[in-house]
Amino acid sequence: MNATLFEDSQAMPMLYIGGSWRRGQGKTTTVVRNPASGRALGELGHADARDIDDALASTECGFALWRYAPAAERAGVLRRAADLMVARAAAFEQRITQEQGKPLVEASAEVVGTVQLLRFCSEQVGSIAGRVLPSTDTDAQWEIRSVPVGPCALFSPWNMPLVLTARKVGPALAAGCSAILKPPEEAPSAAAMMVQCLLESGLPPEVLNLLYGDPPTVSSRLIASPVIRKVSLTGSVAVGRTVAEQAAPRFKRLTLELGGHAPVIVHDDVDVEAVAWQCARAKFRNAGQLCLAPSRFFVNETVYERFVARFVEVAEALVVGDGVLPDVEMGPLANEGHLRSVEAAVAGAVGEGALLLCGGRRLYDEGFFYAPTVLGNVSPSMRVMREEPFGPVALMCRVSSLDEALLWANRNPLGLAGYAFALNAKVQLRIQRELDVGALAINSVRVSCAEAPLGGLKDSGVGYESGDEGLKAYLSLRTVHRQI
């Protein structure tokens, strides 16, 4: 029974297939490590082909049941699961921090966001409705019905292992779909604990299956199966392209939330010190390991020096350490490989002429810590401006005008989120019209909530999560002409 995850902080999750928890039959495993120490927490079993095929058979049976479940039943499961997660919030927070590294306060925010999302999905169930079209026929009518798209394959990432899992599972279950969930092996427990809460809240056992394993092996077998009708992935652009290619032969529905490297435009009329503080705190949240994190800063030259000085001051004052400690403000990077990738990105930028204003070094003998880093006088042509470091690295670019800021902000092939700070209403409206991103915060650092759709433009993906659009991604339309 996977309930031990709530009782034993050292237990590793198992697969959940066809109504039972079981160990993966694969020959390979993942050693799950605490990124704050580098020490092993346990060994995670992998699924093999038999496990994957069993999960496919289970989800097919689960769809035949769940698609016809009354709306009140589906809504009730999601609502009760959210309530159960509130009661068990401390266990979720400890697991997230232990496996992913973020401070407990950020893990708590992730749990809160997940609860809000599941409750919103519960409320959305009642909005799934069809419509009758006006017709001149006296003995017939046209109906448009919303129906669940079918069994889904859901792939969630390690950086937000709970809330980004819920963004997929919540709408899928609300719509009446069954699903196979493949969470991250690096931080596996939060997703399994959410599955346990859903099962205890009345979710029929075959509706949601849970697999861990080698990502290319699991994803290719799931996506190739005719059972799977929809695929949702949060990950890198490279992985997103591979998944899209695998889904193409059968024209499977896709939702892909990929890279960010978000631009930030700072106009010359703002309270520079206050905006710099706000941006720095947002930049280093989750050690910069967020697709929505502000990353490329285009600062007007008249306020550049003051903005950067204050930003560096905030960065250097951050308390970096093990997320379980009460005063820690930034935790470690996810793993050794990611730490080396960030080191290489910073070294490459400095080699191209960027100025290292603070950070730029590994911290401590244990764990995967990297100092909050600010690079100044960054040129838009540098590699680091094209390829997202996905870590605690802020890139400062001096611009002479709004035209120049928009030009370079839009030059990147990614377009998930963007930020702008300006008091002039005309400047705000121009940025709103011209900044090529799917989500924009003006004089704010918040670009997502349960009620609003989130999706990227350009290479940042296809489709939307959250909001009404997130639910519709799991629904198909059926047109019916009925002779009366």
C-alpha positions, 0 to 999 in steps of 0.5 A: 500500500502506498499509504506508507508515503504519508507515514514513512518519510523514507518510503519510495512510491510504487507503480499503481496499475489496475487498482493495485500498487506494485513494484516495477518489473523493469531491470533499471531503477532511479536513485532518488537523491536529496539535492540539498545533500546529494545523499540517496533517499531511496531507489525507485523501481521502473516499469517495463513493457508488461507494466506499461501494457497493463496500465494501457489495458487498465486505463481503457477499462477505466475510461469505459466507466469514468466517461459515464460517471455523473458530474456530481460524482466526478466533482465530488472526487476532486473536491474531497481529494483537495480537502484531504490534501489540505489535511495532509499538507505538511506531509506533501511539503516535506516530501517536495522539499526533500526530493526537489529542494525548494524551501518549505514555504515554496512547497507550501505555496505549491500545495495551496496552488494544487488545492485551488486548482483541484477545487476549480476543476471540481467546480468546472465539471458542472459547466460541461454542457452541449447546446441545441442549434436553432433549426427551421426543421419542425421534426428534427434538431441539431445538438452539439455535445461535449464528450471526453477525448479518451484515455490520456498520457500525462507527463509532468516535470520535476521542478513543480512536481505537484501543481504541474501534475494537478494541472493535467490530472484535474482537468482530465478527470473533470472531463471524464477521461482516464489517464496514465500519469508519468511523473518525474523520477527525480521527485516522484512522491508528490504525484503518488501521494496525490493519486492516493488522495484521489483514490481515498476520495472515491476515484474508481481504481482503474481510472488513473494509473501511475508509472515510473521509468526511463522517460523515452521508453515509457513515453514512446510505448504509451504514445504509440498505443492506439489506446491513448487519445491525448498527450500532455507534457510539460518539459523542454522544447527538445522533448516536446518536439520528440513527443509531437513527432511520436503523436503525429502518425495517429493525430493525437491531441497534444498539450505541450508546455515547453521552455520559457526564458521570459523577457522583462522590460523595465521602462524609465518611469518606474520606482527602480529600487522597488521593481528591482527587489520584486524582480530579484525575488521572483527570479530566484524563486525555486532557484530559477527552475521555473518555465515562467521565471523572469530571465532576460532583463531589458532595462532602459539605459537611464535606470540600468545602473540603479536597477542592476545595483539594487538587484545584485544587492537583493541577490547577494542577501538571499539565504541559500541552503537546505529548504527544511531550515526556517530562514532559507530563501533559496534551495539547491538545483535539482541534481549534479547534471543540472548544476554543471549545465548552469555552470557551463552557461555562466562560463560561456556568457563570461567568455563571450564578454558578459560581466559577472556581477555576483554569484557564478560559483558553486556553494558548499561541499554537499548538495547541488547549490549554486549562488544567485548569479547576475550577469551584466552588459549581456548582449542579445547575441550571446548564446545564454540569451538564446538558450535558457539556463533554467537556474538562478541566473539573471541576464541584464541587457542595457537598451536605449528605447522601448523599440529596442527592448521589444525587438530583442525580447521578441527575437528569442524563439520562445514565448511562454511568459513575459513581464513589463514594468512601466507607469505610462499607460501608452507604454503598457498598452504597446507592450501588451500588443507587441510582446510575443508571449502567451502570458504577460504580467504588467507591474506584477510578477504573477502570470498564472492562476487556476482560473486563467489559461496558460499556454505558450507561443512560438516554440514554447508549446501548443494548447492551454492548461488551467482555466476553461481552456484547460478543461476543453483540452480534454473534451471533443465536440460531437454534432448530432442531428436527431430526427424527432 
